[in-house]
Amino acid sequence: MNQSSSRGNSRDTNSNQPNYRRALGHHAGPVQTRGDEDTAARLSTIMSGDMDEDSARHHVHGFHSYPARMHPTVAQRSIDLLCPPRGIVLDPFCGSGTVLVESRLAGRRSWGIDLNPLAVLLARVKSRGATPQELRSLLATAGEIAQYAEARRKEKRGATMRYSPEDVELFDPHVLLELDSLQHGLSNKKNKAAGDVPNRPIVPPGFVFEALWLVLSSILVKVSRKPGDSSNTYVPRRLAAGFATRMFERKAAEFAERVEVFSRRLVRDAPIAKVVESDARDLDVVRDGSVDLVLSSPPYAGTYDYVEHHRLRFRWLGMQSADMQRGEIGARRHLKHLRYSDAVRQFQDDLTDVLRVARTKLARDGKVALIIADSVVGIQPVFAEPLVRACGEKAGLAWIATASQARPHFHRSSQHAFDRHPRCEHLVVMALSKPVSRQQPADIDRSADKAADKAVDKAVDKAVDKAVDKAVDKPIDTPTQTNPTAEHNPQDLCQTATE
Ligand SMILES: C[S@@+](CC[C@H](N)C(=O)[O-])C[C@H]1O[C@@H](n2cnc3c(N)ncnc32)[C@H](O)[C@@H]1O
């Protein structure tokens, strides 16, 4: 086993950055590596050093909250060290677009896929960049919409539509009316009942339109009675009249500033990232055999529920979430009613399906790099590294190397899941285990692949069953990994600093 200690990271000290929220840092600690020596050394470099929250919020990265974002430094180093200079990067769970933003900065072509419509909008707008003229137009339009909302407030116009009991409970009445005017000013929908004041802006579809919807999205929780994005409780908030409107204008200015910094850093002709709303198990838009690096942080088993998390935003941005409701992988709402073994198996099957499709997109020397942390289903741990490797193996990917670093677990109710084995985040790298045909997609005969897949499936299924059964048989206070190959103990991967 290789082991590296912490190193300083390449923190960007650009002083033009707006200095907004601080949150949890990316904890430095020893990085433990295993596998191919050269790759392991790269992975160690990628994960080492302090990655503070300030560097995670540089330019467009810090604009809009998103659960479980990848640290931009990890994305940037992974692209530098694992993707050839003119290569193509694919993130099938692109979320807020961290990998796409960093791919553009590194001059790589990139694809982003996500089933969450909010993620797709965020990733597309954040990774796009803008010209000075577009940014001036953004500021001017935000100003017009704010003026329109302010005029409606002063003239005591009512709401343009009926709001759900949820919204009535979530916002103070005057805040709800201001948000309603901002949304109406932005939506371009004619509404006689609204009693429009003159000078209602018309925002043509395009970058400014999409960016301003994100600006509206970014203030929703801040002006609500919810103390935070994931909070389920309400607290009284005393917001002055006009506050929500002023915040909208301020956030538009902040966004423009962030996009300007990002755009200035782009290399000339940096290829635009292509972002598509799709299930990660359906990557038809990406050409077979074309991808040099699949770089992604998949959902953690049983940890998040993106539909629940973004319900408010889906509602206000008019986004359809039915596909996401059905197809979200790892969602707490899907797994919490299952027995532990069934939940782990479900997650494993879903991730295997994603990797099976991703594999067909890989170029001959392409790599898959997944960043994933150990999680908890119910009150039992899910050790992600052996699970990802098992999925990879089933999908026809060979494991190359892993780097792991301890991460604290904050939930008291499931704290004991990591009493014996520390919770870790892992960077797992895999590659094609057998050559993929270089023919054009239409000509590819997959029958040989399928037979081989079947054989691997059978072998791995057997091993996984055994490991999962063993884990389930254990009493809850003796956490067990679901490592099908039983090659290592999670403890080996994440010893504390003195190791
Ligand atoms: C850990 S987040 C990725 C965060 C991202 N790396 C970032 O920096 O913002 C996992 C993502 O998987 C997406 N997701 C869940 N199920 C999916 C599916 N079936 N197909 C595509 N995306 C899915 C979620 O919407 C979420 O954006």
Ligand as a Chemical Component Dictionary entry (heavy atoms), coordinates in Angstrom:
data_LIG
# 
_chem_comp.id                   LIG 
_chem_comp.type                 NON-POLYMER 
_chem_comp.pdbx_formal_charge   0 
_chem_comp.three_letter_code    LIG 
# 
loop_
_chem_comp_atom.comp_id 
_chem_comp_atom.atom_id 
_chem_comp_atom.alt_atom_id 
_chem_comp_atom.type_symbol 
_chem_comp_atom.charge 
_chem_comp_atom.model_Cartn_x 
_chem_comp_atom.model_Cartn_y 
_chem_comp_atom.model_Cartn_z 
_chem_comp_atom.pdbx_ordinal 
LIG C1  C1  C 0  -23.189 13.846 -5.745  1  
LIG S1  S1  S 1  -24.209 14.672 -6.904  2  
LIG C2  C2  C 0  -23.085 15.247 -8.101  3  
LIG C3  C3  C 0  -22.532 16.590 -7.722  4  
LIG C4  C4  C 0  -21.605 17.189 -8.757  5  
LIG N1  N1  N 0  -20.382 16.446 -8.899  6  
LIG C5  C5  C 0  -21.285 18.629 -8.413  7  
LIG O1  O1  O 0  -20.121 18.960 -8.201  8  
LIG O2  O2  O -1 -22.234 19.413 -8.292  9  
LIG C6  C6  C 0  -25.032 13.353 -7.687  10 
LIG C7  C7  C 0  -25.935 13.758 -8.839  11 
LIG O3  O3  O 0  -26.521 12.586 -9.383  12 
LIG C8  C8  C 0  -27.749 12.980 -9.958  13 
LIG N2  N2  N 0  -28.529 11.772 -10.247 14 
LIG C9  C9  C 0  -29.153 10.935 -9.402  15 
LIG N3  N3  N 0  -29.725 9.928  -10.086 16 
LIG C10 C10 C 0  -29.438 10.119 -11.397 17 
LIG C11 C11 C 0  -29.714 9.395  -12.592 18 
LIG N4  N4  N 0  -30.431 8.281  -12.580 19 
LIG N5  N5  N 0  -29.227 9.882  -13.748 20 
LIG C12 C12 C 0  -28.500 11.031 -13.796 21 
LIG N6  N6  N 0  -28.227 11.753 -12.695 22 
LIG C13 C13 C 0  -28.671 11.304 -11.506 23 
LIG C14 C14 C 0  -28.346 13.921 -8.927  24 
LIG O4  O4  O 0  -29.307 14.765 -9.507  25 
LIG C15 C15 C 0  -27.104 14.678 -8.484  26 
LIG O5  O5  O 0  -26.965 15.851 -9.217  27 
# 
loop_
_chem_comp_bond.comp_id 
_chem_comp_bond.atom_id_1 
_chem_comp_bond.atom_id_2 
_chem_comp_bond.value_order 
_chem_comp_bond.pdbx_ordinal 
LIG C1  S1  SING 1  
LIG S1  C2  SING 2  
LIG S1  C6  SING 3  
LIG C2  C3  SING 4  
LIG C3  C4  SING 5  
LIG C4  N1  SING 6  
LIG C4  C5  SING 7  
LIG C5  O1  DOUB 8  
LIG C5  O2  SING 9  
LIG C6  C7  SING 10 
LIG C7  O3  SING 11 
LIG C7  C15 SING 12 
LIG O3  C8  SING 13 
LIG C8  N2  SING 14 
LIG C8  C14 SING 15 
LIG N2  C9  SING 16 
LIG N2  C13 SING 17 
LIG C9  N3  DOUB 18 
LIG N3  C10 SING 19 
LIG C10 C11 SING 20 
LIG C10 C13 DOUB 21 
LIG C11 N4  SING 22 
LIG C11 N5  DOUB 23 
LIG N5  C12 SING 24 
LIG C12 N6  DOUB 25 
LIG N6  C13 SING 26 
LIG C14 O4  SING 27 
LIG C14 C15 SING 28 
LIG C15 O5  SING 29 
# 
